[in-house]
Amino acid sequence: MRKERPYAATIEHLQRRADGGSNRPDNPAMACRQCGDSRQELDWLTYRSVKQGEIHEVR
């Protein structure tokens, strides 16, 4: 099912819960499933910068 709808809306945490993020109203945000899955361990701001071509390499 996940492969059939890669652009389905999901709720992501701007600061990952694994990194201490919470469920407070200022942390969750809408994102497409493909972006949420490809983000992996990056924080949301870094991921956004990579997607927009502002950063070309992440260490």
N, CA, C and O atoms as a Tripos MOL2 file, in Angstrom:
@<TRIPOS>MOLECULE
protein
  236   235    59     0     0
PROTEIN
NO_CHARGES

@<TRIPOS>ATOM
      1 N           0.8150   -1.2000    0.0000 N.3       1 MET1
      2 CA          0.0000    0.0000    0.0000 C.3       1 MET1
      3 C           0.8570    1.2610    0.0000 C.2       1 MET1
      4 O           0.5020    2.2420   -0.6540 O.2       1 MET1
      5 N           1.9650    1.2550    0.7140 N.am      2 ARG2
      6 CA          2.8220    2.4380    0.7830 C.3       2 ARG2
      7 C           3.3630    2.8160   -0.6010 C.2       2 ARG2
      8 O           3.4840    4.0010   -0.9100 O.2       2 ARG2
      9 N           3.6840    1.8390   -1.4220 N.am      3 LYS3
     10 CA          4.2470    2.1070   -2.7450 C.3       3 LYS3
     11 C           3.1910    2.6720   -3.6950 C.2       3 LYS3
     12 O           3.5300    3.3770   -4.6450 O.2       3 LYS3
     13 N           1.9280    2.3730   -3.4510 N.am      4 GLU4
     14 CA          0.8710    2.8210   -4.3390 C.3       4 GLU4
     15 C           0.5820    4.3100   -4.1950 C.2       4 GLU4
     16 O           0.1410    4.9410   -5.1560 O.2       4 GLU4
     17 N           0.8180    4.8810   -3.0310 N.am      5 ARG5
     18 CA          0.4780    6.2890   -2.7900 C.3       5 ARG5
     19 C           1.6700    7.0280   -2.1620 C.2       5 ARG5
     20 O           1.5990    7.4160   -0.9960 O.2       5 ARG5
     21 N           2.7620    7.2310   -2.9140 N.am      6 PRO6
     22 CA          3.9450    7.8580   -2.3230 C.3       6 PRO6
     23 C           3.7310    9.3200   -1.9300 C.2       6 PRO6
     24 O           4.4910    9.8550   -1.1240 O.2       6 PRO6
     25 N           2.7130    9.9730   -2.4840 N.am      7 TYR7
     26 CA          2.4890   11.3810   -2.1730 C.3       7 TYR7
     27 C           1.3320   11.5950   -1.2020 C.2       7 TYR7
     28 O           0.8690   12.7210   -1.0180 O.2       7 TYR7
     29 N           0.8690   10.5110   -0.5840 N.am      8 ALA8
     30 CA         -0.1930   10.6260    0.4180 C.3       8 ALA8
     31 C           0.3170   11.4680    1.5880 C.2       8 ALA8
     32 O           1.4840   11.3790    1.9690 O.2       8 ALA8
     33 N          -0.5700   12.2800    2.1490 N.am      9 ALA9
     34 CA         -0.1850   13.1420    3.2740 C.3       9 ALA9
     35 C           0.0310   12.3170    4.5380 C.2       9 ALA9
     36 O          -0.7390   11.4050    4.8420 O.2       9 ALA9
     37 N           1.0800   12.6490    5.2610 N.am     10 THR10
     38 CA          1.3760   12.0190    6.5380 C.3      10 THR10
     39 C           1.7230   13.1130    7.5390 C.2      10 THR10
     40 O           1.9840   14.2540    7.1580 O.2      10 THR10
     41 N           1.7250   12.7660    8.7930 N.am     11 ILE11
     42 CA          2.1400   13.7020    9.8330 C.3      11 ILE11
     43 C           3.5530   13.3210   10.2490 C.2      11 ILE11
     44 O           3.8090   12.1890   10.6580 O.2      11 ILE11
     45 N           4.4630   14.2750   10.1420 N.am     12 GLU12
     46 CA          5.8600   14.0650   10.5130 C.3      12 GLU12
     47 C           6.1920   14.9790   11.6840 C.2      12 GLU12
     48 O           5.5370   16.0000   11.8920 O.2      12 GLU12
     49 N           7.1950   14.6110   12.4320 N.am     13 HIS13
     50 CA          7.6770   15.4610   13.5160 C.3      13 HIS13
     51 C           8.8400   16.2900   12.9890 C.2      13 HIS13
     52 O           9.7870   15.7340   12.4320 O.2      13 HIS13
     53 N           8.7890   17.6030   13.1520 N.am     14 LEU14
     54 CA          9.8850   18.4600   12.7100 C.3      14 LEU14
     55 C          11.1660   18.0640   13.4300 C.2      14 LEU14
     56 O          12.2120   17.9090   12.7990 O.2      14 LEU14
     57 N          11.0910   17.9030   14.7340 N.am     15 GLN15
     58 CA         12.2110   17.3280   15.4880 C.3      15 GLN15
     59 C          11.8060   15.8970   15.7830 C.2      15 GLN15
     60 O          10.8380   15.6610   16.5060 O.2      15 GLN15
     61 N          12.5340   14.9480   15.2340 N.am     16 ARG16
     62 CA         12.1860   13.5380   15.3900 C.3      16 ARG16
     63 C          12.0420   13.1640   16.8580 C.2      16 ARG16
     64 O          12.7770   13.6580   17.7120 O.2      16 ARG16
     65 N          11.1040   12.3020   17.1330 N.am     17 ARG17
     66 CA         10.9100   11.8450   18.5100 C.3      17 ARG17
     67 C          12.1590   11.1190   19.0020 C.2      17 ARG17
     68 O          12.4810   11.1850   20.1880 O.2      17 ARG17
     69 N          12.8640   10.4320   18.1100 N.am     18 ALA18
     70 CA         14.1030    9.7420   18.4790 C.3      18 ALA18
     71 C          15.1850   10.7250   18.9290 C.2      18 ALA18
     72 O          16.1150   10.3520   19.6450 O.2      18 ALA18
     73 N          15.0550   11.9770   18.5060 N.am     19 ASP19
     74 CA         16.0160   13.0290   18.8790 C.3      19 ASP19
     75 C          15.4720   13.9470   19.9640 C.2      19 ASP19
     76 O          15.9960   15.0420   20.1730 O.2      19 ASP19
     77 N          14.4180   13.5070   20.6570 N.am     20 GLY20
     78 CA         13.8730   14.2990   21.7540 C.3      20 GLY20
     79 C          12.6720   15.1530   21.3930 C.2      20 GLY20
     80 O          12.2020   15.9270   22.2260 O.2      20 GLY20
     81 N          12.1600   15.0340   20.1680 N.am     21 GLY21
     82 CA         10.9850   15.7830   19.7610 C.3      21 GLY21
     83 C           9.7400   15.2940   20.4940 C.2      21 GLY21
     84 O           9.7070   14.1740   21.0020 O.2      21 GLY21
     85 N           8.7310   16.1360   20.5420 N.am     22 SER22
     86 CA          7.5240   15.8030   21.2850 C.3      22 SER22
     87 C           6.3070   15.8270   20.3610 C.2      22 SER22
     88 O           6.4290   16.0740   19.1620 O.2      22 SER22
     89 N           5.1590   15.5730   20.9270 N.am     23 ASN23
     90 CA          3.8930   15.6760   20.2020 C.3      23 ASN23
     91 C           3.2240   17.0200   20.4520 C.2      23 ASN23
     92 O           2.0440   17.1890   20.1410 O.2      23 ASN23
     93 N           3.9540   17.9740   21.0050 N.am     24 ARG24
     94 CA          3.3760   19.3060   21.2290 C.3      24 ARG24
     95 C           2.9120   19.8770   19.8930 C.2      24 ARG24
     96 O           3.4650   19.5220   18.8520 O.2      24 ARG24
     97 N           1.9210   20.7430   19.9010 N.am     25 PRO25
     98 CA          1.3490   21.2630   18.6480 C.3      25 PRO25
     99 C           2.3360   21.9610   17.7100 C.2      25 PRO25
    100 O           2.0590   22.0630   16.5150 O.2      25 PRO25
    101 N           3.4600   22.4370   18.2000 N.am     26 ASP26
    102 CA          4.4060   23.1300   17.3270 C.3      26 ASP26
    103 C           5.4200   22.1880   16.6740 C.2      26 ASP26
    104 O           6.2710   22.6560   15.9170 O.2      26 ASP26
    105 N           5.3620   20.8870   16.9370 N.am     27 ASN27
    106 CA          6.3310   19.9560   16.3750 C.3      27 ASN27
    107 C           5.8010   19.1510   15.1800 C.2      27 ASN27
    108 O           6.5520   18.9990   14.2160 O.2      27 ASN27
    109 N           4.6000   18.6380   15.1680 N.am     28 PRO28
    110 CA          4.1220   17.8900   13.9920 C.3      28 PRO28
    111 C           3.8610   18.7990   12.7940 C.2      28 PRO28
    112 O           3.5050   19.9670   12.9480 O.2      28 PRO28
    113 N           4.0470   18.2380   11.5930 N.am     29 ALA29
    114 CA          3.7860   18.9650   10.3470 C.3      29 ALA29
    115 C           3.3450   17.9660    9.2860 C.2      29 ALA29
    116 O           3.6450   16.7760    9.3810 O.2      29 ALA29
    117 N           2.6390   18.4510    8.2860 N.am     30 MET30
    118 CA          2.2150   17.5990    7.1730 C.3      30 MET30
    119 C           3.3650   17.4460    6.1810 C.2      30 MET30
    120 O           4.1000   18.3960    5.9140 O.2      30 MET30
    121 N           3.5080   16.2460    5.6460 N.am     31 ALA31
    122 CA          4.5130   15.9720    4.6180 C.3      31 ALA31
    123 C           4.0020   14.8160    3.7720 C.2      31 ALA31
    124 O           3.1800   14.0220    4.2280 O.2      31 ALA31
    125 N           4.4850   14.7230    2.5520 N.am     32 CYS32
    126 CA          4.0980   13.5640    1.7450 C.3      32 CYS32
    127 C           4.8760   12.3480    2.2570 C.2      32 CYS32
    128 O           5.9600   12.4780    2.8260 O.2      32 CYS32
    129 N           4.3110   11.1950    2.0450 N.am     33 ARG33
    130 CA          4.9120    9.9400    2.5320 C.3      33 ARG33
    131 C           6.3290    9.7740    1.9830 C.2      33 ARG33
    132 O           7.2250    9.3510    2.7140 O.2      33 ARG33
    133 N           6.5380   10.0960    0.7260 N.am     34 GLN34
    134 CA          7.8510    9.9370    0.1010 C.3      34 GLN34
    135 C           8.9040   10.7910    0.8250 C.2      34 GLN34
    136 O          10.0110   10.3170    1.0800 O.2      34 GLN34
    137 N           8.5690   12.0330    1.1540 N.am     35 CYS35
    138 CA          9.5040   12.9040    1.8660 C.3      35 CYS35
    139 C           9.7570   12.3880    3.2800 C.2      35 CYS35
    140 O          10.8980   12.3700    3.7410 O.2      35 CYS35
    141 N           8.6990   11.9710    3.9650 N.am     36 GLY36
    142 CA          8.8560   11.4460    5.3110 C.3      36 GLY36
    143 C           9.7350   10.2170    5.3490 C.2      36 GLY36
    144 O          10.5500   10.0630    6.2590 O.2      36 GLY36
    145 N           9.5800    9.3300    4.3630 N.am     37 ASP37
    146 CA         10.3820    8.1070    4.3130 C.3      37 ASP37
    147 C          11.8300    8.3910    3.9180 C.2      37 ASP37
    148 O          12.7420    7.7370    4.4240 O.2      37 ASP37
    149 N          12.0560    9.3510    3.0260 N.am     38 SER38
    150 CA         13.4180    9.5960    2.5470 C.3      38 SER38
    151 C          14.2310   10.4910    3.4840 C.2      38 SER38
    152 O          15.4510   10.5760    3.3500 O.2      38 SER38
    153 N          13.5850   11.1390    4.4060 N.am     39 ARG39
    154 CA         14.2650   12.0340    5.3510 C.3      39 ARG39
    155 C          15.2580   11.2880    6.2450 C.2      39 ARG39
    156 O          16.3230   11.8160    6.5630 O.2      39 ARG39
    157 N          14.9210   10.0950    6.6400 N.am     40 GLN40
    158 CA         15.7370    9.2280    7.4890 C.3      40 GLN40
    159 C          16.1520    9.9340    8.7660 C.2      40 GLN40
    160 O          15.2830   10.3200    9.5480 O.2      40 GLN40
    161 N          17.4370   10.1190    9.0110 N.am     41 GLU41
    162 CA         17.9290   10.6690   10.2760 C.3      41 GLU41
    163 C          18.1730   12.1720   10.2440 C.2      41 GLU41
    164 O          18.6340   12.7400   11.2340 O.2      41 GLU41
    165 N          17.8730   12.8260    9.1250 N.am     42 LEU42
    166 CA         18.1180   14.2620    9.0220 C.3      42 LEU42
    167 C          17.0630   15.0510    9.7780 C.2      42 LEU42
    168 O          15.9020   14.6490    9.8380 O.2      42 LEU42
    169 N          17.4680   16.1720   10.3530 N.am     43 ASP43
    170 CA         16.4660   17.0650   10.9220 C.3      43 ASP43
    171 C          15.7280   17.7180    9.7520 C.2      43 ASP43
    172 O          16.2460   17.7720    8.6370 O.2      43 ASP43
    173 N          14.5180   18.2110   10.0140 N.am     44 TRP44
    174 CA         13.6580   18.6890    8.9420 C.3      44 TRP44
    175 C          14.2580   19.8650    8.1730 C.2      44 TRP44
    176 O          14.1220   19.9150    6.9510 O.2      44 TRP44
    177 N          14.9120   20.8050    8.8410 N.am     45 LEU45
    178 CA         15.4840   21.9660    8.1630 C.3      45 LEU45
    179 C          16.6050   21.5400    7.2180 C.2      45 LEU45
    180 O          16.6920   22.0480    6.1000 O.2      45 LEU45
    181 N          17.4580   20.6220    7.6470 N.am     46 THR46
    182 CA         18.5370   20.1300    6.7840 C.3      46 THR46
    183 C          17.9540   19.3830    5.5930 C.2      46 THR46
    184 O          18.3950   19.5710    4.4590 O.2      46 THR46
    185 N          16.9670   18.5370    5.8520 N.am     47 TYR47
    186 CA         16.3330   17.7860    4.7630 C.3      47 TYR47
    187 C          15.7230   18.7310    3.7270 C.2      47 TYR47
    188 O          15.8930   18.5300    2.5250 O.2      47 TYR47
    189 N          15.0170   19.7570    4.1910 N.am     48 ARG48
    190 CA         14.4100   20.7380    3.2900 C.3      48 ARG48
    191 C          15.4820   21.4340    2.4510 C.2      48 ARG48
    192 O          15.2910   21.6400    1.2530 O.2      48 ARG48
    193 N          16.6010   21.7950    3.0680 N.am     49 SER49
    194 CA         17.6830   22.4650    2.3420 C.3      49 SER49
    195 C          18.2910   21.5540    1.2910 C.2      49 SER49
    196 O          18.6510   22.0210    0.2100 O.2      49 SER49
    197 N          18.4130   20.2660    1.5810 N.am     50 VAL50
    198 CA         18.9260   19.3090    0.6020 C.3      50 VAL50
    199 C          17.9520   19.1900   -0.5670 C.2      50 VAL50
    200 O          18.3650   19.2220   -1.7260 O.2      50 VAL50
    201 N          16.6670   19.0530   -0.2660 N.am     51 LYS51
    202 CA         15.6520   18.9150   -1.3120 C.3      51 LYS51
    203 C          15.5900   20.1360   -2.2240 C.2      51 LYS51
    204 O          15.3110   19.9980   -3.4150 O.2      51 LYS51
    205 N          15.8450   21.3230   -1.6880 N.am     52 GLN52
    206 CA         15.7990   22.5470   -2.4830 C.3      52 GLN52
    207 C          17.1210   22.8480   -3.1730 C.2      52 GLN52
    208 O          17.2300   23.8430   -3.8900 O.2      52 GLN52
    209 N          18.1290   22.0030   -2.9680 N.am     53 GLY53
    210 CA         19.4140   22.1890   -3.6320 C.3      53 GLY53
    211 C          20.3180   23.2110   -2.9590 C.2      53 GLY53
    212 O          21.3270   23.6170   -3.5350 O.2      53 GLY53
    213 N          19.9710   23.6300   -1.7510 N.am     54 GLU54
    214 CA         20.8030   24.6030   -1.0340 C.3      54 GLU54
    215 C          22.0310   23.9380   -0.4210 C.2      54 GLU54
    216 O          23.0660   24.5780   -0.2340 O.2      54 GLU54
    217 N          21.9060   22.6580   -0.1130 N.am     55 ILE55
    218 CA         23.0140   21.8600    0.4220 C.3      55 ILE55
    219 C          23.1600   20.6650   -0.5150 C.2      55 ILE55
    220 O          22.1660   20.0250   -0.8590 O.2      55 ILE55
    221 N          24.3740   20.3640   -0.9250 N.am     56 HIS56
    222 CA         24.5820   19.2770   -1.8690 C.3      56 HIS56
    223 C          25.1390   18.0170   -1.2190 C.2      56 HIS56
    224 O          25.0330   16.9310   -1.7890 O.2      56 HIS56
    225 N          25.7210   18.1460   -0.0500 N.am     57 GLU57
    226 CA         26.2960   16.9880    0.6160 C.3      57 GLU57
    227 C          26.0730   17.1160    2.1160 C.2      57 GLU57
    228 O          26.3380   18.1600    2.7130 O.2      57 GLU57
    229 N          25.5820   16.0390    2.7120 N.am     58 VAL58
    230 CA         25.3730   16.0060    4.1600 C.3      58 VAL58
    231 C          26.2870   14.9620    4.7390 C.2      58 VAL58
    232 O          26.3360   13.8270    4.2640 O.2      58 VAL58
    233 N          27.0100   15.3480    5.7680 N.am     59 ARG59
    234 CA         27.9440   14.3960    6.3910 C.3      59 ARG59
    235 C          27.3250   13.7110    7.5500 C.2      59 ARG59
    236 O          27.9670   12.8790    8.1900 O.2      59 ARG59
@<TRIPOS>BOND
     1     1     2 1
     2     2     3 1
     3     3     4 2
     4     3     5 am
     5     5     6 1
     6     6     7 1
     7     7     8 2
     8     7     9 am
     9     9    10 1
    10    10    11 1
    11    11    12 2
    12    11    13 am
    13    13    14 1
    14    14    15 1
    15    15    16 2
    16    15    17 am
    17    17    18 1
    18    18    19 1
    19    19    20 2
    20    19    21 am
    21    21    22 1
    22    22    23 1
    23    23    24 2
    24    23    25 am
    25    25    26 1
    26    26    27 1
    27    27    28 2
    28    27    29 am
    29    29    30 1
    30    30    31 1
    31    31    32 2
    32    31    33 am
    33    33    34 1
    34    34    35 1
    35    35    36 2
    36    35    37 am
    37    37    38 1
    38    38    39 1
    39    39    40 2
    40    39    41 am
    41    41    42 1
    42    42    43 1
    43    43    44 2
    44    43    45 am
    45    45    46 1
    46    46    47 1
    47    47    48 2
    48    47    49 am
    49    49    50 1
    50    50    51 1
    51    51    52 2
    52    51    53 am
    53    53    54 1
    54    54    55 1
    55    55    56 2
    56    55    57 am
    57    57    58 1
    58    58    59 1
    59    59    60 2
    60    59    61 am
    61    61    62 1
    62    62    63 1
    63    63    64 2
    64    63    65 am
    65    65    66 1
    66    66    67 1
    67    67    68 2
    68    67    69 am
    69    69    70 1
    70    70    71 1
    71    71    72 2
    72    71    73 am
    73    73    74 1
    74    74    75 1
    75    75    76 2
    76    75    77 am
    77    77    78 1
    78    78    79 1
    79    79    80 2
    80    79    81 am
    81    81    82 1
    82    82    83 1
    83    83    84 2
    84    83    85 am
    85    85    86 1
    86    86    87 1
    87    87    88 2
    88    87    89 am
    89    89    90 1
    90    90    91 1
    91    91    92 2
    92    91    93 am
    93    93    94 1
    94    94    95 1
    95    95    96 2
    96    95    97 am
    97    97    98 1
    98    98    99 1
    99    99   100 2
   100    99   101 am
   101   101   102 1
   102   102   103 1
   103   103   104 2
   104   103   105 am
   105   105   106 1
   106   106   107 1
   107   107   108 2
   108   107   109 am
   109   109   110 1
   110   110   111 1
   111   111   112 2
   112   111   113 am
   113   113   114 1
   114   114   115 1
   115   115   116 2
   116   115   117 am
   117   117   118 1
   118   118   119 1
   119   119   120 2
   120   119   121 am
   121   121   122 1
   122   122   123 1
   123   123   124 2
   124   123   125 am
   125   125   126 1
   126   126   127 1
   127   127   128 2
   128   127   129 am
   129   129   130 1
   130   130   131 1
   131   131   132 2
   132   131   133 am
   133   133   134 1
   134   134   135 1
   135   135   136 2
   136   135   137 am
   137   137   138 1
   138   138   139 1
   139   139   140 2
   140   139   141 am
   141   141   142 1
   142   142   143 1
   143   143   144 2
   144   143   145 am
   145   145   146 1
   146   146   147 1
   147   147   148 2
   148   147   149 am
   149   149   150 1
   150   150   151 1
   151   151   152 2
   152   151   153 am
   153   153   154 1
   154   154   155 1
   155   155   156 2
   156   155   157 am
   157   157   158 1
   158   158   159 1
   159   159   160 2
   160   159   161 am
   161   161   162 1
   162   162   163 1
   163   163   164 2
   164   163   165 am
   165   165   166 1
   166   166   167 1
   167   167   168 2
   168   167   169 am
   169   169   170 1
   170   170   171 1
   171   171   172 2
   172   171   173 am
   173   173   174 1
   174   174   175 1
   175   175   176 2
   176   175   177 am
   177   177   178 1
   178   178   179 1
   179   179   180 2
   180   179   181 am
   181   181   182 1
   182   182   183 1
   183   183   184 2
   184   183   185 am
   185   185   186 1
   186   186   187 1
   187   187   188 2
   188   187   189 am
   189   189   190 1
   190   190   191 1
   191   191   192 2
   192   191   193 am
   193   193   194 1
   194   194   195 1
   195   195   196 2
   196   195   197 am
   197   197   198 1
   198   198   199 1
   199   199   200 2
   200   199   201 am
   201   201   202 1
   202   202   203 1
   203   203   204 2
   204   203   205 am
   205   205   206 1
   206   206   207 1
   207   207   208 2
   208   207   209 am
   209   209   210 1
   210   210   211 1
   211   211   212 2
   212   211   213 am
   213   213   214 1
   214   214   215 1
   215   215   216 2
   216   215   217 am
   217   217   218 1
   218   218   219 1
   219   219   220 2
   220   219   221 am
   221   221   222 1
   222   222   223 1
   223   223   224 2
   224   223   225 am
   225   225   226 1
   226   226   227 1
   227   227   228 2
   228   227   229 am
   229   229   230 1
   230   230   231 1
   231   231   232 2
   232   231   233 am
   233   233   234 1
   234   234   235 1
   235   235   236 2
@<TRIPOS>SUBSTRUCTURE
     1 MET1         2 RESIDUE 1 A MET
     2 ARG2         6 RESIDUE 1 A ARG
     3 LYS3        10 RESIDUE 1 A LYS
     4 GLU4        14 RESIDUE 1 A GLU
     5 ARG5        18 RESIDUE 1 A ARG
     6 PRO6        22 RESIDUE 1 A PRO
     7 TYR7        26 RESIDUE 1 A TYR
     8 ALA8        30 RESIDUE 1 A ALA
     9 ALA9        34 RESIDUE 1 A ALA
    10 THR10       38 RESIDUE 1 A THR
    11 ILE11       42 RESIDUE 1 A ILE
    12 GLU12       46 RESIDUE 1 A GLU
    13 HIS13       50 RESIDUE 1 A HIS
    14 LEU14       54 RESIDUE 1 A LEU
    15 GLN15       58 RESIDUE 1 A GLN
    16 ARG16       62 RESIDUE 1 A ARG
    17 ARG17       66 RESIDUE 1 A ARG
    18 ALA18       70 RESIDUE 1 A ALA
    19 ASP19       74 RESIDUE 1 A ASP
    20 GLY20       78 RESIDUE 1 A GLY
    21 GLY21       82 RESIDUE 1 A GLY
    22 SER22       86 RESIDUE 1 A SER
    23 ASN23       90 RESIDUE 1 A ASN
    24 ARG24       94 RESIDUE 1 A ARG
    25 PRO25       98 RESIDUE 1 A PRO
    26 ASP26      102 RESIDUE 1 A ASP
    27 ASN27      106 RESIDUE 1 A ASN
    28 PRO28      110 RESIDUE 1 A PRO
    29 ALA29      114 RESIDUE 1 A ALA
    30 MET30      118 RESIDUE 1 A MET
    31 ALA31      122 RESIDUE 1 A ALA
    32 CYS32      126 RESIDUE 1 A CYS
    33 ARG33      130 RESIDUE 1 A ARG
    34 GLN34      134 RESIDUE 1 A GLN
    35 CYS35      138 RESIDUE 1 A CYS
    36 GLY36      142 RESIDUE 1 A GLY
    37 ASP37      146 RESIDUE 1 A ASP
    38 SER38      150 RESIDUE 1 A SER
    39 ARG39      154 RESIDUE 1 A ARG
    40 GLN40      158 RESIDUE 1 A GLN
    41 GLU41      162 RESIDUE 1 A GLU
    42 LEU42      166 RESIDUE 1 A LEU
    43 ASP43      170 RESIDUE 1 A ASP
    44 TRP44      174 RESIDUE 1 A TRP
    45 LEU45      178 RESIDUE 1 A LEU
    46 THR46      182 RESIDUE 1 A THR
    47 TYR47      186 RESIDUE 1 A TYR
    48 ARG48      190 RESIDUE 1 A ARG
    49 SER49      194 RESIDUE 1 A SER
    50 VAL50      198 RESIDUE 1 A VAL
    51 LYS51      202 RESIDUE 1 A LYS
    52 GLN52      206 RESIDUE 1 A GLN
    53 GLY53      210 RESIDUE 1 A GLY
    54 GLU54      214 RESIDUE 1 A GLU
    55 ILE55      218 RESIDUE 1 A ILE
    56 HIS56      222 RESIDUE 1 A HIS
    57 GLU57      226 RESIDUE 1 A GLU
    58 VAL58      230 RESIDUE 1 A VAL
    59 ARG59      234 RESIDUE 1 A ARG
